[in-house]
Every structure is written in C-alpha cells, then in structure tokens.
Amino acid sequence: MINEIIKYAQGVGVEQDVLAWINTHLKPRLEKDKPEQSEVEHIIDYFASDKRPKRIGKMSYEQAKNNTDK
C-alpha cells in the first residue's frame, strides 16, 4: 500500500518533505493501524494544498489528520 500512496502523492505534486513524512510517519502508521485509503489520500491532498504548514517533518499522523479535518 505504501507504494500506491507514494505514487498518489507524486501524482498530486507534493514536495520532497511530504514524501519524507510519508516514509517516517505514515509508513509506521500503516503497519500499525491500517487507516482507510481515503483518509490517507485526504491528508496527502492537504499537504499538496497551499494551506499546509511549511514544516511537517515533526508532525504526527494524528496532528496531520486533525489539521486536515479543520
């Protein structure tokens, strides 16, 4: 599933820091809880938008989800 998510993220034009976030924060979450694909895509869409925070490196999955839901 992580390869599909990376392809999706690249397809929507995310920056390198988002790809790094996927590997450091999302990948372990996928192995642990298996969130729904639509939830993950929604977070990635948020990271691809102009409303995303500048620094996401330390943002947890929960923080990203909460920010996305706002």
N, C-alpha and C positions, 0 to 999 in steps of 0.2 A: 504494500500500500504506500510506503514512503516514496517509492519511485514515481508512482502516479501523482502524488502530491507535489513532488518537485517539478514534474512536467507541467502540472497545472499552474504552479507558481511562476514558472518561466513563461508560460503562455500568457499570463496576465501582466507580465512585465515587471515583476518585483526586482528590487535591488539586491545586491550580494548579501547585505546584512540580514535580509529576510531568509535567504537560503541558509545562512549560518544559524539563524534562530530555529529554523525547521530541524536542522541536524542536532542542535544542542538542547532544545526544549520540547519540540513537538515529537521527535522520534521516540524518546523515552516514554512520553505520554501515550503514544500509540501502542507501545508494547505493554503498558500497564493497564490502561482503561479502555482502549479501543473506542474513542469518541466517534460519533456519526460523521460520515464524509461531508455532509452538508455543513455541519458545524465548523469543521476544519477549513473548508473552502470559504466560508463566510469570514473567518479570521484572516485568511490569505487575501481575500478581496479588500478587507480593511487595511491590511499592510500595503496593498498596492495603491490605495487611495491617497489623496492629498491631506486627509485628516489624521493620518497615522502619526504617532510620535516619532521624533527624529532618532531617538536612541531606544532600540528594542532589545539589545543584547542581554540585559538582565531581567527582562520582562518574563514572568512566568506564564504558563499556559492559562491559568485562571485569570490573571490580570489581562491578558490579551482577549480572552473570551468576554470578560466584563466590559472592557473598553469597546469591543465590537458591538455588544448589546446596547450600549448607550446610544 
